[in-house]
Amino acid sequence: MVSKQEYEKRTKEYWKTVKVKTNCILRNGIIEIPKGTLCAIVRKGGGFTLQAEPCKTCGVSVLISKVPPEDVYVVS
């Protein structure tokens, strides 16, 4: 889990280099990203904007914004 303190301390440039996994299901009004999905951080501001790894079957890659830092953990 990324703590709010760590989220605030690190720059947006740093976060763009980090890969994370979701530690819960992430939903908005349109899509749902399963727990354990590998994502890249695209932006920091009001939470993370994440881009999920492309689906191995269809190639679709989902983008979701305003993800609380507590909903992901760093993998690299």
C-alpha positions as CSV (number, residue, x, y, z in Angstrom):
1,M,0.0,0.0,0.0
2,V,1.2,3.5,-0.8
3,S,0.8,5.7,2.2
4,K,-0.7,9.2,1.8
5,Q,2.6,10.5,3.3
6,E,4.7,8.7,0.6
7,Y,2.3,9.9,-2.1
8,E,2.7,13.5,-1.1
9,K,6.5,13.3,-0.5
10,R,7.4,12.0,-4.0
11,T,7.3,14.0,-7.2
12,K,5.0,13.3,-10.2
13,E,8.2,12.6,-12.2
14,Y,9.1,9.9,-9.7
15,W,5.7,8.3,-9.8
16,K,5.7,8.1,-13.6
17,T,8.6,5.6,-13.4
18,V,6.8,3.3,-11.0
19,K,4.7,0.2,-11.7
20,V,1.9,-0.7,-9.3
21,K,-0.6,-3.5,-8.7
22,T,-4.1,-2.9,-7.5
23,N,-4.9,-4.2,-4.0
24,C,-8.7,-4.0,-4.5
25,I,-11.2,-3.8,-7.3
26,L,-11.2,-0.3,-8.8
27,R,-14.4,1.0,-10.4
28,N,-15.8,4.1,-12.0
29,G,-19.1,4.6,-13.8
30,I,-17.9,2.7,-16.9
31,I,-15.2,0.2,-16.1
32,E,-13.9,-2.2,-13.4
33,I,-10.2,-3.1,-12.9
34,P,-9.7,-6.4,-11.0
35,K,-7.6,-6.7,-7.9
36,G,-3.9,-7.6,-8.8
37,T,-3.9,-5.8,-12.1
38,L,-0.5,-4.4,-13.1
39,C,-0.6,-0.7,-14.0
40,A,1.6,2.2,-14.9
41,I,1.1,5.6,-13.2
42,V,0.3,8.2,-15.8
43,R,-0.3,11.2,-13.6
44,K,-0.4,12.3,-9.9
45,G,-2.9,14.8,-8.8
46,G,-6.0,14.2,-6.7
47,G,-4.9,10.5,-6.6
48,F,-3.2,8.5,-9.3
49,T,-4.2,8.1,-12.9
50,L,-3.4,4.5,-13.8
51,Q,-3.1,2.8,-17.2
52,A,-3.6,-1.0,-16.9
53,E,-1.5,-3.5,-18.8
54,P,-3.2,-4.4,-22.1
55,C,-5.6,-7.4,-22.0
56,K,-3.8,-10.5,-23.4
57,T,-6.9,-11.5,-25.3
58,C,-8.2,-8.3,-26.9
59,G,-5.4,-5.8,-26.3
60,V,-7.6,-3.2,-24.6
61,S,-5.8,-1.0,-22.0
62,V,-7.9,0.8,-19.4
63,L,-7.2,4.2,-18.0
64,I,-8.7,5.2,-14.6
65,S,-8.2,8.4,-12.6
66,K,-8.5,9.6,-9.0
67,V,-7.3,6.3,-7.6
68,P,-6.4,6.7,-3.9
69,P,-2.7,5.8,-3.2
70,E,-3.9,3.3,-0.6
71,D,-5.5,1.3,-3.3
72,V,-2.2,0.3,-5.0
73,Y,1.2,-1.1,-4.0
74,V,4.5,-0.6,-5.7
75,V,6.0,-3.6,-7.6
76,S,8.9,-1.8,-9.3
